[in-house]
Amino acid sequence: MPAPYDLTREELAELLDGEPAYRVRQVWDGLHVRVQRPEDLTELPATLRTALEAALPPALVEVSRQSADDGETTKWLWALGDGARVETVLMRYPDRVTVCVSTQAGCAMACQFCATGQAGFQRQLTQGEIVEQVAVAMREAAPRRVSNVVFMGMGEPLANYDRVWGAVVRLHGDMGLSARHLTLSTVGIVPGIRRLAAETLPVNLAVSLHAANDVLRDELVPINRRYPLGMLAEACAGYVAATGRRLSIEWAMIDGVNDRESDATELAAFARPLGAHVNLIPLNPTPGYPVVGSPREQVRRFRGDLTGLGVNATIRITRGAEIDAACGQLAAARRGTPAAEPVRLLPGARSR
């Protein structure tokens, strides 16, 4: 059976064949504007609500829900219809409400320090499974409005491009979210970045860089062996030129691995020509990675190095560490995933 948000308007009309034409608009707006469940659409006759509830079961079944930060952060672990599990995080800030969504069950990118990458790839999420994560978060956040969606949960969004872009279009066109408040993250899938540059909606792009020389990045982010830094920089420049949007660079701070003065120099050389903003992210610990996040003072020092080199950089506020809120951590804990084999530290990197 289809999930509610996998249906097109035309497919919904087919499902409601025999009902008055205005029922299609009522159901569509109920799902997308009011983000209600089919059974909660009280303007419909009870018999139709019951039929819709049976025909359009939710794609996401809650396995667990955890809260942190005095209730300002909520993380869900969902079971999908085939048993795959994914995560969604809702974060409330004074000036915005952000939901972080997953785009794949697992991930094939195999980034060494990422809990999702350590778990391996299961399957792509459908458009409806992605959109439903936002709908659930919108219901949870009410009466506040979800203002931002970041595609930074489990999976590599640009490796599931068509379904992710379909979700972007649905969120923008039917659920009223501004393209300026939709952010796609990638570890550097160059063909996807080029496709994104050609789209009509100027969404934000965040590149998970983590190293700015090919030797270290090959180790931390294996897709770099296919799309090395020079190719990635060229694609990012094309995106910036086509969209006029500022590029974001994500940099997980790993003690003794990518937080040295030389790393800041290399990062600045990559970021400055692109006019990119750098987000420094204290590393969340994962059981399969034998090093730890950079100490707070070192993160501040690294930011100062970047600022001195002419790069705009901020330190991201970490949310939900006590509830395993980094992508993949909660699912791994529920699976009882064993620690991965320790990765090899490169020459010159220190461990604690």
Buried (B, 14 or more C-beta within 10 A) or exposed (E): EBBBBBBEEEEBBEBBEEBEEEBBEBBBBBBBEEBBBBBEBEEBEEEBBEBBBEBBBBBBEEBBBBBBBEEBBBBBBBBBBEEBBBBBBBBBBEEEBBBBBBBBBBBBBBBBBBBBBBBEBBEBBBBBBBBBBBBBBBBBBEEEEBBBBBBBBBBBBBBBBEBBBBBBBBBBEBBEBEBEBBBBBBBBBBEBBBBBBEBEBBBBBBBBBBBBBBEBBBBBBBBBEEBBBEBBBEBBBBBBEBBEBEBBBBBBBBBBBBBBEEBBEBBBBBBBEBEBBBBBBBBBBBBBBBBBBBBEEBBEBBBEBBBEBEBEBEBBEBBBBEBBBBBBBBBBBBEEBEEBEEBEBBEEBEEE
